[in-house]
Amino acid sequence: MSLDGKLLSRAKTRLDKRRAENEEDQRARRDTAYARNPRIRDIDRALRETVASAVTAAVLGGGDPTEALDAIREKNLDLQERRGMELLRAGLPMDYLDEKYICPKCRDTGYRGTELCSCLMELYRDEQRRDLSALLKLGEDTFDTFDLSYYSDQPDPATGVSPRSVMETVYETCREYARKFSQNSMNLFLQGGTGLGKTFLSTCIARVVSERGFSVVYDTATGAFAKYEAEKFGRGDQQEARSDIKRLENCDLLILDDLGTEFPTAFVTSALYTLLNTRVAGGKKTVISSNLTVDELAQRYSAPIMSRLMGEFYCIKFAGTDIRPLKRERG
């Protein structure tokens, strides 16, 4: 499982802000205590001196520092008890000046050893939710709100199978894919006409996989290739474009929506091959949706791209007719 560096940096910034606010609160409590009872300031100064003495005894004492450290520890405990009494005299709780961490497990550092603490991971997941929500702009689309009743239950004369039956299988496949997503998952190619729910279900996959802690990037084909063009031809902020391309190529799961709607150029074809090849070589997983049939894809893209799409992706075909008019009718 890899983390998105851009989102992790934003999560760390939020953690730093929390820590700074907590430290400011600690300083404000100290100022209040010192103003009410100046003797508390003197005790705190003495406590700091015992800490310095302990370090000196441990590092420079020579021989066995146990006896000296025990004496310092006793003095420290006595000072803490005296401070508690002085706080009570000032009308404050005995633990008023105790250092309080938002996350006691990592002491607000965000790490436990070399591992991310759960507090930083939760901020990371929140940043990922925000990032996806800003891109998707699709409200609260979830697997639970996917409605199969929009698809006809009348058998297709050509296949003998109803669109609803097909879409029930499609739905279950996408839901299980999201629920069990791992580095060993397959790549998916969602293929079908407009208005059949490809974007809806790919959105659901993105939400579930991101909630499980994987790095997920969602973009349209047009948006993704615009980033490659910005980096190549110096349009806009190139550094940001390079960062965006790195996210496209290295995230655990890339959702590439509406392949085939982008303007076809030799550069776009090259960028698509680079994106697919980089992700396949790196073992990263991709879900692509397109309105184009396999034959239409073959006419539009090069043989190496088609080799990747046909050889590395599991194709899921959507069935039925555009359900959007029916949705509008039902309100």
Protein Blocks (a to p, Z undefined) as FASTA:
>chain_A
ZZdfklmmmmmmmmmmmmmmmmmmmmmmmmmmmmmommlmmmmmmmmmmmmmmmmmmmmn
gpafklmmmmmmmmmmmmmmmmmmmmmmnopafklmpccdfblmnnonopahjaccfklm
mmmmmmmmmmmmmmnonojadfklpcfklpccbdcfklopafklmmmmmmmmmmmmmmmg
cfkbccddddddehiommmmmmmmmmmmmmnopacddddfklmmmmmmmmmnopajfklm
mmmmmmmmmmmbdcdehihjaccdfklmmmmmmmmmmmmmnopacddddfbdfklmmmmm
cfklmmmmmmmpccdddedddfklmmmmnZZ
